[in-house]
Amino acid sequence: MVVASILIFLLNLPFGYWRAGLRKFSPMWFVAIHTPVPLAIGLRYAMGLDFRLATLPVFVAVFFGGQWVGGLLRARVKVEG
C-alpha cells in the first residue's frame, strides 16, 4: 500500500502542476483533476489492491496531496522564474 500511495502521489504531481495554471472550474481544470482517477484505480488493481473502505482515505489523501504539491511547484517556478 505504501508503494501504491507513493506512485499515486507522483502520478498526480504533473496534473496538479497543470491544473494550477488553468482557470478554476474551467473544462480543462476538471480534466486535470479527473484524468488521473482511472490511472490511480488501475494502478491499485494492477498491484492487487482491491477497493477497501479502510484504505480509501489514504488514497484520497495522497491523490489530492499530489495535486496540491504539483500546484505549489507551479507557483514556486512562477515566483522564481
C-alpha positions in Angstrom: 0.0 0.0 0.0 2.9 2.3 0.7 4.4 1.9 -2.8 1.0 2.4 -4.4 0.5 5.6 -2.3 3.8 7.0 -3.4 3.1 6.2 -7.1 -0.3 7.8 -6.9 1.2 10.9 -5.3 3.9 11.1 -8.1 1.2 10.5 -10.7 -0.7 13.5 -9.6 2.2 15.9 -9.4 2.2 16.8 -13.2 -1.6 17.0 -13.2 -1.6 19.4 -10.2 1.1 21.4 -11.9 -1.1 21.7 -15.0 -4.2 22.4 -13.0 -2.6 25.3 -11.2 -2.2 27.1 -14.5 -5.8 26.8 -15.5 -8.8 28.9 -14.8 -10.6 27.4 -11.8 -13.7 25.3 -12.8 -13.0 25.5 -16.5 -13.4 22.3 -18.5 -9.7 21.7 -18.7 -9.4 22.3 -14.9 -11.8 19.4 -14.4 -9.9 17.3 -16.9 -6.6 18.0 -15.0 -8.3 16.7 -11.8 -10.2 13.8 -13.1 -7.8 12.3 -15.7 -5.5 10.6 -13.1 -8.5 9.0 -11.3 -8.8 5.9 -13.6 -5.0 5.8 -13.8 -4.8 5.6 -10.0 -7.6 3.0 -9.8 -5.8 0.9 -12.5 -2.6 1.2 -10.6 -4.2 -0.1 -7.4 -5.8 -3.0 -9.2 -2.6 -3.8 -11.1 -0.8 -4.0 -7.7 -3.5 -6.3 -6.3 -5.1 -3.7 -4.0 -8.8 -4.1 -4.3 -11.2 -1.5 -3.1 -11.5 -1.4 0.7 -13.3 1.3 2.6 -10.4 1.4 5.1 -7.8 2.3 2.5 -10.0 4.9 0.7 -9.0 7.9 3.0 -5.3 7.1 2.4 -5.6 7.0 -1.4 -7.8 10.1 -1.5 -5.3 12.0 0.7 -2.3 11.1 -1.5 -4.3 11.8 -4.6 -5.1 15.3 -3.6 -1.8 15.7 -1.9 -0.1 15.2 -5.2 -2.4 17.7 -6.9 -1.7 20.2 -4.1 2.1 19.8 -4.2 2.1 20.0 -8.0 0.2 23.3 -7.7 2.8 24.5 -5.2 5.6 23.6 -7.6 4.0 25.6 -10.3 3.6 28.6 -8.0 7.3 28.3 -6.9 8.5 28.1 -10.5 6.4 31.2 -11.4 7.9 33.2 -8.5 11.5 32.1 -9.1 11.3 32.2 -12.9 
